[in-house]
Every structure is written in structure tokens, then in C-alpha cells.
Amino acid sequence: AFLRRGWGQLRFFRVGIRAPPKLLELAVQSLLRDEALAIAALEELPAELFPPLFSAAFAGMHSQAVKAMVQAWPFPCLPLGALMKEHKPHLEIFQAAIDGLDVLLAQEVRPRRWKLQVLDLRRNAQQDFCTVWSGTRAGVCSPLEPEVVGPMRKRCRVEGARAWLKQTSAPVEVLIDLCLKEGTPDASLSYLLKKVKQRRGSLRLCCQKLRVFSMPMQKIRKILKLVQLDSVQDLEVNCTWKLATLGRFAPHLGQMVNLRRLLLSHIHMTPHAAPGMEERCVSQLTSQFPSLQHLQELYLDSISFLEGRLDQVLRCLKNPLETLSITNCLISEADLMHLSQCPSVSQLKDLSLSGVNLTSISSKPLWVLIEKASATLQDLDLDECGIMDSQFSALLPALSHCSQLTTFSFCGNPISMAVLESLLRHTVGLSKLSHVLYPAPLESYEDVHGTVHLGRLAHLHARLKQVLQELGLPSMVWFSGNPCPHCGDRTFYSPEPILCPCYMAA
């Protein structure tokens, strides 16, 4: 009777207006004291009580209640990952939720009240269980809205019946972010994969973010066979793979037709490979790129096969990129020239060539590349490229045309104070440029070993700030940073030094 009175009072509340917390807590606690009673009451339980009851049952390890509530879930989305992140559940309670879905999918006729379409297992989706359980934001849609009357009510019932029939035959999507590395899958993922395999067709495993680390290719293929690869939008392959291994993975990449972000890292060539094998492997990879019609971000880090082949990689891209990052790779001047002429770079917002040695390469192709993307470029990273004064000076006219540039970083390059001042004056017209991370100028070094004299650096930094003031740009932030020759950490100065551990110890 108490619960009926409580539910009756709750019916007066709209979504977005908090019910008295004590009443909710008491109702939930009363139900969960008798799990059988809670399960029996689900048919009459107001929809707005499902989320708090489910959350309490999940946290309290009430497996049978969780299983039954999944089968009766009255909303399109069940963001289970948000609860898993908060409560770190035991395997048993997770299995109970999956079993509830499994039992339901095995039924030919599903409960009319059940509306579950998406089981969201993502733990880092920036979601709050209490505000997204209905599939909409709080206050936008409520199960308590007044009923329509007359012909409108009749039409809604007919359309609702059609929608229910369609829903009962539609598959349920399970959203998950996968990280494949040695030691995985864990027990929870193994259990889920088992159920997806058993309910193939009615249970679709969708993965927006896929991370591949160290795992045998055979295991990777076995898992990816169960994933809807067209759901992958963000892929990171961060392995110490041989090029041949990447070639075997390439067919899976070609099925990720909605991919927006791709990172390939630490792929190396096989020593003493058979003639033509490297070319075949690179072709296996690049032949998949035309399928990636939605690719916007491409990151290539520590890739050993790029030198002399960058054109082969890039010409297979059909659409303009927003981000291109080629870092810690060897490329030739011809590669850089091909890059500057590639249609895919004409609308770049972010460009990084950090760790690419450009010392012996003409500045012209880089100038052409920056000029080509000048209308859209927002972030430019040329750290540790070995760019000399003469090369950098040649780039300044192109940089002055980058009207959208907000951040420019070029630490680790041997640049003099005179060129830094010239850069400042060339970029004075860039109204959006707010952060510049520059190397300690050559004049600030104590010796040939690359030891920075902090007093000299402070003096030169103050000089740059004075020039900024004179040019009317006091809000532009300039940070100086150079790696310590002993530990590799950077020493920053803006305006006081942020020292690396070596300096601190001294």
C-alpha cells in the first residue's frame, strides 16, 4: 500500500522536476528487500522508477532483479557502461544483465512495454545514467505526457502498434569501445562475445572506438568477425607490427567504411624480405583507402615504409583531410613535394611533422604545403624537424597567410633570436594566433652540448615579450621549450622557468 501511494504521488511529477529523494529511496529499498516482489511489480512499475531501481539493484548485486529489468526496460537506451564505471561490478551482475537480454531475444514475442534498442557498454562516453536512460535529454520526452484525444489518439495507437511490430524484429545494438591487447579479452568481454556469437543477427556488436595493441593476429580476426566493422569511427593500431602483419589486417580496415580517424604507429619492415613483398604489403594497405570515404584524421607515427612511398599512400585518399600527422618518420624531398601537391591536404586544420628530419630538404615543398592549407590551418607542429634559420625564414611569408592559425609549435629547431623576432612581425596580422611554443634561441646556449643558460633565456624571452607589447599583442602567449640533453624533458619559460628534474637536482 505504501508503494502504491508513493507511485501515485510520483505520477504528478514531470521529467526535469526532482521527486522527493526520501520517497524514491524508500520505495526502491522496499522493493529490493524482496527481490521476487520487485520482479513481480515490474509490469505495473511506473517507467520513471526504472532507472533508480535498476541503479540500486545493479550496485546492490541483485542479479535476478537486474536480469528481469533488462527484459522489461521501457526506454530505447540502457547506458549500462555508466553504471559499470561507477560501481565496478562483479562478473556475476554483468552476466545477469547480458542474460536478461539473451533470454528476451530468444523469445518470438517480446513484451509490449519493452523498448530497448541500444545497450551502451561504453564507460568513457561522457554519459550520466540518470539523464540519458530514456534516449533523450531530461525534460524533452516524458512517459507522463497527457494523452491525445479524438482521432489523434487513434492514429497514434495505430502508428505505435506498427512501430512495436518493427521493434520486435529489429536487432539490439550493443555499443562498446574495444581495446585489444595481450591478456584480453577479459571475462566480461569473453561472455559478451559468446552471446553475440550465439545471437548473431539479433544482437549486433557495434564499436565506435577500436584500439589494437599487442595481440596475436588470429585472436584479433576472431574478435573482429563479431564486430559490425562499419560502426568503427576511430581506429588506433599501435603495435610493433611487421609490415606483412599490417597487410593481413588491411582487409578489416577496408570494411570500416565510416572510419573518421586512423592512427598507425610503430610499423616496421621485415629485414631481408623477399623481392616485391614490401610493395605487395603496402598495396594491400593503400588499396583499402578508397573505401574510407569519411576519413578526416590520419596519424602516421614511426612508420618505416613511408620513405619513397608517401605518394602511394596519399593518392588513394579520395576526400580532403582535416588532420594529417606524420611524426617520427623518414621521408624524402620527393615525398614532401608529393604531399604538398596532394588534393587531400587543401583543407587541413591540423598539420604535424614533428620528428621528421627536414634539415637537408629544400624549404619549397613545405612552403607550398603551408600556403596551400593557409585558409584553413589552425594548428601547426614542426617540433624537432632540424629546421635551420634559412629554411625557417623562407617559410615566414606562407605562415603570414595562415589567417585561422591558433597554435604554432616548432621546438627543437636551431633558430636564432633574429629569426624569432622576424617570425613575430610576420605573424602580427594573425588575429587568432594565441599560442606559440618556440625553441630556446641559439644565443641562449652555454655550450655545444645544448645546455641552456637560463639567465640568457630569460633575457631573450623578456625581449620577445617587449616586442609583443610594441606590436599590440600582449595577449599572445609565447612559451620557450627545449629538451634537456640529459633526461630529454623540456625546460619551459613563460615568464618564470619550469625546470626539468636535472636542473632541480642541481
PyMOL commands that set and color helices and strands:
alter all, ss='L'
color gray80, all
select helices_A, chain A and resi 2-10+21-33+35-43+47-59+63-71+80-87+91-106+129-132+150-169+187-198+217-224+229-231+243-254+277-286+289-291+310-314+333-341+343-345+364-372+389-399+417-426+442-444+454-470+501-505
alter helices_A, ss='H'
color red, helices_A
select strands_A, chain A and resi 77-78+118-120+172-175+178-180+203-206+209-212+227-228+234-242+261-268+297-303+323-327+350-352+379-381+407-409+435-438+477-483+490-493+497-498
alter strands_A, ss='S'
color yellow, strands_A
deselect
rebuild
show_as cartoon
